[in-house]
């Protein structure tokens, strides 16, 4: 052995017993750990209901409140896993998102559509995959109504009619109206526009002096009002199809020394928290509610489907209007958005 002495350690009897005992204890710990571990057939999320939600974007306070409502409703604590997709105002992104949801084999698809048209193909794919589709907020226009399971949202034509009736009863003519429209082709825009156009036909002393889409965005609302003011258009009413465009219009008016609510009456929709404070201060004349808190409503529809029930095809949200005569700070403080 090359002249080297190999040394072997000799353990005492006590040391050998200690080593044996430690080995036995380690083996026992491994056995107990294995036995006490829960026996799972899948991941911890296997019992969660998976919901894919395609949202329009984040263009307004209303939309952000709507997103928060959905995220809170479809939490893990409530038994759901939410796959959220922000379409950034692009229909093609929503169509891609729906196809991704189908590939991921979600249990339900929730769609807040940017426009009414152009959904038949992708909704047919969802139906073929056996995935129920719930439409929320805006409406879709399909050749086959069975392509979606149900819808929940606001009656935006009714909102327009409510605003027009209030204008007829509270504003003395003649009215020269600036109309700031939302996303052209969306049901929210179509309903509120149809309401105003019906009012224009019925009231001969009403004149539409300007009409253009501001896409429900505050900056675009301000840009459109700057255009109206720079062109010297004579007007005394602004009909803005959501609060954010109304905010932009108010900013433009103030920059030109025009007092909103006094020199110009402003009609708006949504009734968000900040807008209602403007109604109290007198800068907004009327705000028609469009409630964004659809999360619990959609979850209720899914719970019905999970129980094997058939929910109503269309669920309309009850909504009201706010002006100086019926709004208080207490009402604003109690609202959820």
N, C-alpha and C positions, 0 to 999 in steps of 0.2 A: 504493500500500500504506500509505496514511495517513501517509506520510513516515517509516515505520519501516523500518529495515534488518533483513532476515532474515539471520541468520548460520548457516551450515552448518559443522559440524565436519568438518575434513579429516583423515582418518586416514592415518598413514604406512603404507608397505608392510609394515613389521614388525607394526604394530598390526592391520592387516587379516589377516595370516597367523595371528596369535595368536587373533583372534576366530574365524576359520574352523576352527582346530585345536580350540578349546574346544567349538565347536558340534558338530564331528565326534565328539569324545570323549563329549559328553553323549548324542548320538544312539546311539553304540555301547553306552554303559551301559544305555540303555533297551532296546536290542535284546537284550543279554546277559541282563538281568534277566527279560525276558519269556520267553526261551528256557529259563532255568534254573529258573523256577517250575514246581513239580509240576503236571502236568495232572490235575485231579480231576473226576470225574463227579458228585460230590456233596459234602456236608460231611464233615469229619473223622470224624463219628460214623456215617457211612453203613455201616461194617462192624461196628458194635457191635450186640449182641443186646439188644433193649429189653425189660425186665421191669417190669411194674407190680405192686407189692406192697401189698396192703391189710392193715394191721396192726390188731389189736384196739385197742391203746392203749399206755399206759405205766404200768399200774396196779401193777406189781410189779417186783422185782429180776429175776425170771425173764423177764418180758416185755422189759425193757430189754436183757438179755443176748441174747435172741432177735433183737431189732432190730439190735443191733451185729453179730451173726453174719451176718445177711442183707446188711447194708450192705457189710461187708467182702468177702463172697463175690461180690457183684455190682458190683464196682468197675470203673472204666474200664480199669485195669491188667489185669484178668482178661477184658476183652473185652465188658463189659456197660455198659449205661446203665440205672440203676435209677430208676424213678419211684415214690417212697414216699408212702403216704398213711396218716396216723394217724386211725383212726375214732373215737377218744375214747369207746370203749365204746358206740357207737351203730350198730346194724345198718343203719339207713337211710343212714348216711354210707358204709358199706362198699358198699352197692348203688350209690350214686352214684359212688363211686370206680371200681367195676368198669365202669360205663357210660362213664366218662371214659376208662378204659384202652382200651375198645373203640373209642371215637371217635378216640383217638390212634394206633390201629392198632399197639399193642404186639405183640411177638412171643409173649410168654407172660404169663399172669396168675397170680400167687401170692396165695392167700387164706388168712389165719388167721381163721377164722370166729368171731364172737362167740357165736352159738348154732348149733344143728344145723339148725333148721327155717327155711324161708322163702327158699330160694335157687334154686328151680327156674326161675323166670322169668328172672332175670338170667343164670344159667348157660346157659340155652337161648339167650339173645342172644349170649353169648360163643361158644357152639358154632356158631351160625349164621354168625358172623364168621370162623370157622376159627381161633380163638385157643385153644390148649391151656390148661387151667386146672389148676394144681397146688394141692391143699389141704395146708396145713401145720399141725402142732400139733393143733388140735381137728378134729373130724369134722363132716361135713354129712350130713343125711338127705334124700335126693332120691328122687323117683319113678323117675328114670332114672339109673342109675349111670354111664352114658356121658357125662353132663353134665360130669364132671371126668375128667382124664386119669389122675391118680394122687394118692396121699396119702402123707405121711410124718409120723410123730409117735409119741406114746407110747400104750401100751395102758393107759389110765387105770383100767379095771376091774381089770386085773391088779395095778396099783399098790394099789388098794383091798384086793384079796384078800391081797396080800403084807403090808400093814399089819395086817389082821385076824388073819392067821395068827401074826404076831409077837406081837400082843396076847394071843392064846390061849396061847401058849407062855411068855410072860414076865411077864404081869400076873396077879396073883392076884385072883380075884373076891371079892365082887361088884363090878362096875364100874358107876359112874354117870357117863354120858358126856354131855359138852357137845359138840355138833356145829356147827362153823362151816363153812358151805357157801360154795362159790364162786358165780360167775354162774349163776343157775338157767337151765337149758336148754343150757348148754355141755356138750360131751362130757367135759371134765375134771371138772366138777361131777357129772355123771350117773354116770360110772364110779366115782369115789371114794365117792359116796353109795351106789350100789348095793352096793359091797363092804362098807361098814359095815352096811347094812341086812340083808344076807345073814348077817353075823356076829351081829347082834342076834337073828335067828331061830334060829340054831344054838346060841347060848349063853344059856341061860335065866336066868343070874345077871347078865346085862348089861341095863342099863336106859338108855334115851335120855331124859335129863331136860331137854334144851333143844336146839332145832335152828332155825337161822335163817341166811339168806344174808348173807355179808359181802363178796361180790363180789370176792374175792381182794385186798382193799385193807386195808392195815395199820390205818388209822384206824377203819374199820368193824369190824375184828376187835376192837379195843380197846373200841369202843362196845358191842358185843354182850356182851363179858365184863363190862363195867361194869353192864349190865342184869342179867346172871346174878347178879352179886355183890350188887347192890342189892335183888334179889328174895329173897335168902337161899336160893337153890337149892343143895342138897347135891350135890356132884360130886367125883370124884377123877380123871377123865380128860378131856382136851380133844382132840378129833379135828378138827384144822384142815386144810382142804383145800389150803392152800398156806403157804409160809413167812411171807409178809408178815402174814397174819391171825394166825399164831402169834406173831410179834413183838408185835403189838398186844395179844394176850391176855396175854403175859408182862408187858408194861408195866402192864396193869391189875392183874394179880396182885400185882406188887411194890408198887404203890401201896396195896394193902390188906394188906400184910404177909404175903402168902402166898408161899412159896418154890417157884418153878416147878421142875419136875423132881423135887422131893422131896415136897412136900405134894400136888402135882398132877402126874400124868404127862401129857406132851404129845406127841401124834403129829402129824407134819407131812409135807408133800410139797414137792418141788422139789430140796432139797439144794443150795441156794445157798451160797456161800462163808461168809457171815456166819452162816447157820443151822448149818452144820457146826461152826463154832467154838462155838456154843451147845450142840451135842451134846457136844463135848469138855468144856465146862465143867459139863455135867450139867443145864442148864436145859431143853434139849430132850431128850426121851427117845428118840425115833425119828424119822428123816427118810428118806422114800422118794424116791429120785432120779426127777426128771423132767427130762431133758436138753434145754436150750433151743437148743443150738448146731446149728440145722438148716440154716444157710446153705450149707455145703459139701455137705450131702445133697441139697438142692434143686438146687444147681448141677450135681451129678452126674446127676440125673434129666434136666435140660435138655440136658446134653451127650449123653446117650443118645438123646434125641429128635432132636437135631441130626444125629446119625449115622444116623438112620432106624431106630433100634432101638425096641422096645416095653418100657418099664420095668415092673417089678412094679406091680400096681394099688395094693397096700398095703405100706408099708415100716415095720416097727415097730423102734423104737430099743431096744437092749439097755440095761437099767438095773438098779441094785442098791439095797440099803438100807444105812443107816448107823446104828449105835448105839454105845454105849461099848465094845463088845467088838471092833469091827473098824475103828474110825476112829483115825487118827493125824494129827499135824501135817504129816507128809510127804505124806500122801494129799491133804490140803486144799491144800497148796502146789502140787501138780501139776495141780490141776483148772483148767479153762478158764473157770469162772464162779463 
